[in-house]
Amino acid sequence: MFETIVWATDGSELADRALPLVTELARVHGAKIVAVHANELLAGRFGGAPMLADEDELRVKIEQQVADLRAEGFSAEFRLETGGRHGVAELIAEAAVEVEADLIVVGTHGRGGAASALLGSVAKGLLHVAPCPVLTVTPARERVAVG
């Protein structure tokens, strides 16, 4: 069913939490994993500087994660998508088109309502622009005992 799975990652703990699901899906379906990191650039007088100060460290971390996936026997590649005219969701969606992805997996805070509207959400944006299904992975919540 899935031949190519895009793991949308910003190098955060939330994105890392989605990786075990990505690897399980890839294992079950024999799919290739494409780690996509969107490096959004500041426009204007900053002349295309990265939005995040630790961008170089994030790239190195994700490259190592992809190398680890290969060492585990997965077909995996890393794509760094850079742009200043499009948002992160659009950059990820463009990469998904280019690699002919069947699925995009992205970690998310799982916020809804006002927090999502106020803070924005890559996952929410992907739902509008992705060329394929999007699977969101939220952090584990503490279970509340009822009764």
C-alpha positions in Angstrom: 0.0 0.0 0.0 2.8 2.4 0.9 5.9 2.5 -1.3 7.3 5.9 -0.1 6.7 7.4 3.3 7.7 11.0 4.0 8.7 11.6 7.6 8.4 15.4 8.0 10.8 16.4 10.7 12.0 19.6 12.3 14.5 17.7 14.5 12.3 18.2 17.5 11.3 15.6 20.1 7.8 15.6 18.7 9.1 14.7 15.3 11.3 12.0 16.8 8.3 10.5 18.5 6.8 9.9 15.1 9.8 8.0 13.8 9.0 4.6 15.4 5.6 4.6 13.6 7.3 5.5 10.4 9.8 2.6 10.7 7.0 0.2 11.6 4.9 1.2 8.6 8.0 1.0 6.3 8.8 -2.4 7.7 5.3 -3.8 7.1 5.0 -2.3 3.6 8.6 -2.5 2.5 8.5 1.2 1.9 11.3 3.7 1.4 11.6 6.5 4.1 12.3 10.0 3.0 13.1 12.3 5.9 12.1 15.8 4.8 13.3 18.9 6.8 12.0 22.2 5.7 14.4 25.0 6.3 12.3 28.2 6.1 14.4 31.3 5.3 13.9 34.8 6.6 13.2 37.2 3.8 13.8 40.9 3.4 17.0 42.5 4.6 18.2 39.3 6.4 18.9 37.9 2.9 17.7 34.3 3.2 19.1 33.5 6.7 17.7 30.4 8.3 14.7 30.9 10.5 16.3 28.7 13.2 19.6 29.6 14.8 20.5 25.9 15.3 19.7 24.9 11.7 23.2 23.3 11.0 22.9 21.1 14.2 19.4 20.0 13.2 20.6 19.0 9.7 23.4 17.0 11.2 21.1 15.3 13.6 18.6 14.3 10.9 21.4 13.1 8.6 22.5 10.8 11.4 19.0 9.5 12.0 18.8 8.7 8.3 22.2 6.9 8.4 20.9 4.9 11.4 17.8 3.9 9.4 20.0 2.7 6.6 22.2 0.8 9.1 19.0 -0.9 10.3 18.3 -2.0 6.7 15.8 0.6 5.6 15.9 2.3 2.3 16.1 5.9 3.5 17.1 9.3 2.2 17.3 12.9 3.5 15.9 15.9 1.7 16.5 19.4 2.9 13.9 21.7 1.4 14.7 25.4 1.6 12.5 28.4 0.8 11.4 31.8 1.8 8.3 32.2 -0.3 6.5 29.2 0.9 5.7 28.0 4.4 6.9 24.8 5.9 3.8 22.8 5.0 4.1 23.8 1.3 7.8 22.9 1.3 7.0 19.4 2.7 4.1 18.9 0.2 6.4 19.9 -2.7 9.0 17.3 -1.6 6.2 14.7 -1.2 5.2 15.3 -4.8 8.8 15.1 -6.0 9.4 11.7 -4.3 5.9 10.4 -5.2 5.0 9.9 -1.5 2.1 7.7 -0.6 2.0 9.0 3.0 3.3 11.9 5.1 3.9 11.3 8.8 4.3 14.3 11.0 4.5 14.8 14.8 2.2 17.4 16.3 1.4 18.9 19.6 -2.2 17.9 19.1 -3.5 21.3 20.0 -6.8 22.3 18.7 -9.0 25.4 18.7 -7.5 28.7 19.7 -4.0 27.4 20.3 -3.8 26.0 16.8 -5.2 29.2 15.3 -2.9 31.4 17.4 0.3 29.3 16.9 -0.3 27.9 13.5 0.4 24.3 12.7 2.4 22.5 10.0 0.2 19.5 10.4 -2.9 21.5 9.9 -1.3 23.2 6.9 -0.4 19.9 5.4 -4.0 18.8 5.5 -4.7 21.5 3.0 -1.8 21.1 0.6 -0.5 17.5 0.8 -0.7 15.4 -2.3 -1.3 12.3 -0.2 -2.7 11.2 3.2 -1.2 12.8 6.3 -0.8 10.8 9.5 -0.3 13.0 12.6 1.3 11.6 15.7 0.5 13.3 18.9 2.4 13.0 22.2 1.2 10.3 24.6 -1.2 11.7 27.1 -1.4 10.5 30.6 -4.4 8.2 31.0 -6.9 9.4 33.5 -8.7 6.8 35.6 -12.4 7.1 35.5 -14.5 5.8 38.3 
